[in-house]
């Protein structure tokens, strides 16, 4: 749909940049750049929590540990390029400066050729996506300005974890569902153990009761036998008189 709208506007020779002023484009570029930086380093959770509603919320939701991203925002959030007349020129120059910063981060994060290749591929993909969103026609030659100071000192880069394959956010993690499954399985195991233990206790108790019954029967039989052998008073008197 976006391609169709862009094509129609170009046919009508309508200035698309009138709909995307420089400040709005600046926010979009900084937002995507910061997210890209974190995602390429495997920090998906941080990238997902970044709020791109305004420049203030963007800067606020970047953790202090992400020093490179913090420094990029601080260095470029107030860029105005006042010597450039049109928003289109400002947007192109701003994107060029931010991309220069991002390209400089890769070798500082990892010397791995594989990582740097993936970083470049992801950066090219993000650049093309932003060009479509902002209506920029990518050119090899960027607009040079005195306001642009090239590579800024972005400080220490974020800790390297595992580089992501691309800059798109993955679907939410299913750790909560996994946790529920684990709890359910543990509950079932506990239930089985409880039933088994109850059965064992019942069987043991039944065996002991049966042993006690047998013991009482045996003692009763012995007592009954002794009582049968005992003499009555009359028999005892007769026996005494006889002797």
Long-range contacts (C-beta under 8 A, 24 or more apart in sequence): 2-132, 2-133, 3-132, 6-132, 6-135, 15-88, 16-135, 17-86, 17-87, 17-88, 17-91, 17-134, 17-135, 18-87, 20-87, 20-91, 20-134, 20-135, 21-87, 22-81, 22-87, 22-90, 22-91, 22-94, 25-87, 25-91, 25-94, 25-95, 25-134, 26-55, 26-76, 26-77, 26-79, 26-91, 26-94, 27-52, 27-54, 27-55, 27-58, 28-52, 28-130, 28-133, 28-134, 29-91, 29-94, 29-95, 29-98, 29-130, 29-134, 30-55, 30-58, 30-72, 30-73, 30-76, 30-77, 30-98, 31-58, 32-126, 32-129, 32-130, 32-167, 33-72, 33-98, 33-99, 33-101, 33-102, 34-58, 34-62, 34-66, 34-69, 34-72, 34-73, 35-167, 35-169, 36-102, 36-122, 36-123, 36-126, 36-167, 37-66, 37-68, 37-69, 37-72, 37-102, 37-105, 37-158, 38-66, 38-69, 38-158, 39-164, 39-166, 39-167, 39-168, 39-169, 40-118, 40-119, 40-122, 40-163, 40-164, 40-167, 41-109, 41-158, 41-159, 41-160, 41-161, 41-162, 41-163, 41-164, 42-161, 42-162, 42-163, 42-164, 43-158, 43-161, 44-164, 44-169, 44-170, 47-169, 48-169, 48-172, 65-158, 65-159, 66-158, 67-154, 67-155, 67-156, 67-157, 67-158, 68-105, 68-154, 68-155, 68-156, 68-157, 68-158, 69-158, 70-155, 71-152, 71-153, 71-154, 71-155, 72-98, 72-101, 72-152, 72-154, 75-152, 75-154, 76-101, 76-152, 79-147, 80-147, 81-145, 81-147, 81-148, 82-147, 83-145, 83-146, 83-147, 84-143, 84-145, 88-136, 89-143, 91-134, 91-136, 92-136, 92-139, 92-142, 92-143, 93-142, 93-143, 93-144, 93-145, 93-148, 95-127, 95-130, 95-134, 95-136, 96-142, 96-143, 96-148, 97-148, 97-150, 99-123, 99-127, 100-150, 100-151, 101-151, 101-152, 101-154, 104-151, 104-154, 105-154, 105-157, 108-157, 109-157, 109-158, 109-160, 110-160, 110-163, 115-163, 118-163, 118-165, 119-163, 122-164, 122-165, 122-166, 122-167, 125-166, 125-167, 126-167
